[in-house]
Amino acid sequence: MLALLLFLGAIAFAVGVGAYPIVRGLTRRLERLQTGVETLGGGDLSARVKVEGADEIARLADSFNRAAARIEELVRAHRLLLANASHELRTPLARIRLGIELIEGKSDGRVKSALERDIAELDHLIDEILLASRLDAIRGAQTVEDVDLLAIAAEECARYDDCTLEGEPAAVRGDPRLLRRLVRNLLENATRHGKPPVKVELHRQGSNLALTVTDCGPGVPESQREYVFTPFTRLNGKTEGTGLGLSLVRQIARLHRGDVIIVPRAEAPSSFRVTLPAR
């Protein structure tokens, strides 16, 4: 009996040793496929996996590659359509501006002022759409340099009467134009949807910089604190703004390896905080 058990054990060991390379080869291919799926899910639409063999795993890898290619094609077409549509809108805008100049002095000034406001709002919307589309298509800031975030915040705060700034000089690596847009959008959101006065704070938090913009408004309900960062979101049926401002703030922050969250406090329920890696 002992001899039989030893014989069976030897056979099982031999089968295990012989099967290990085959099983390991299968699991390695499955791991590569899993990595490809996670990479695609993380936003890298160019992710593909190597197709090896002619079994079910190879067919699954081929199906994944075809699906990923189709997704990339659809997203690219969507971005191209969005960019082209936004570009084409600028032509009628130019004609409308010319028409307003031609009728100047021949019509009610209030009508002209209303038209100018509508054009400015449409022009701003196109600019925001184009920027959002461009940020979707890139993986990192294209212009990278040392940026004095306190100086940018001071310049943007100076555009408003009831806005104060406190903090310390601090530099981040990034695109100065995009970082300025981030600060400006936060201030526009505070003044448009909140209540004055607006307070801006810039302080270090470990290896990061924290830029906090607080106003005296009621704040965002807890159930909608992620929703407000979705494009074209307007709370409580409000029609002011494009609905893209906070979405762009998050896009720009994440492009610079940071993020933005709502940080309500008892004395200041309306407060947004951007964290960025310090220089």
C-alpha angles and dihedrals in degrees: 000000000000090000090052092051091049090049093050091046090052091050091049091049092049091049091048093049092046094046097045097081090050095046092044090051090054094047091047090055090047090051090052090050090050090050090051092051092049091047091051090047089051091061103266099127092181091068114129135164130222114256111223129177129350103270133105093281091054091050090048090051091049091050090050092051092050092048092047091049091051092049091049091049093049093048091047091050091048092051092047091050091049093049093047093047091050091048093049091052090065093068097062088042090058091049091050090052090051091049091052091052091050094051094045109132093012100081143037110300090220091060091051092049092050091050091050091052091050091050092049090051092048091047090051091049092052091049092051093047092050092048093047090050092049093048089052090056099052131065100206143013109288094207112049124182140129108288125195099221094186091056091050091048091049092052092048094045090053089067091069131062099214100044127109131186132204130172146088131283107274134170131210131184112245151083109317093205093053093044090051089051089052093054093043094051092050091051093046090051091050095049096040101043102020135048132261142286100065120197125199121195129185118189140149120258107188107294092349138074118231118208110190124188115191131179134176096252126119093262131224120306112252093243091058102043093107095034093064090067091060115104117263093013118154120174125222094006094294116163100194118113131009099279089237102089100092092036089058090048090058093044092051093044093051091045085061093047092259138098144212128232138169112254108186120190130191092252094037115031092170106067132134123194127197118194120199132173109265120235 
